[in-house]
Amino acid sequence: MRAMAYEEVLAERIRDLVSHEGGVTEKRMFGGLAFLVDGNMAVAASGRGGLMVRVDPEESEALLATSPSATRMVMGGREMEGWLRVESSDVETGDELERWVRTGVGFARTLPPRG
């Protein structure tokens, strides 16, 4: 059995939530599957499981308080400002996944489109 780079079921659930959105594309990144809005990453099924969510850096603290497993994203030993990780266990319900996807897509829409 081959190892999955990311949770394919989670990626499909995200895809279902963003399929009606305009300007959404998918791209394999960082061992996961990212969903981009007008070229800006919004949310991803992480290669380490769970979600990577792009958020307004000003709202990070408040968002961290809403999820038992949400943490700041760390890459290369550095905290990534405006990025959160959410464990799979916290997005098992459709409502929770939808909330995080909506957060990521909403913030990505505030950014200038990337070519």
Secondary structure, DSSP 8 states (H G I E B T S, - for coil): ----SS-HHHHHHHHHHHTTSTTEEEEEETTEEEEEETTEEEEEE-TTSSEEEE--GGGHHHHHTT-SS-EEEEETTEEEEEEEEE-GGGG-SHHHHHHHHHHHHHHHHTS----
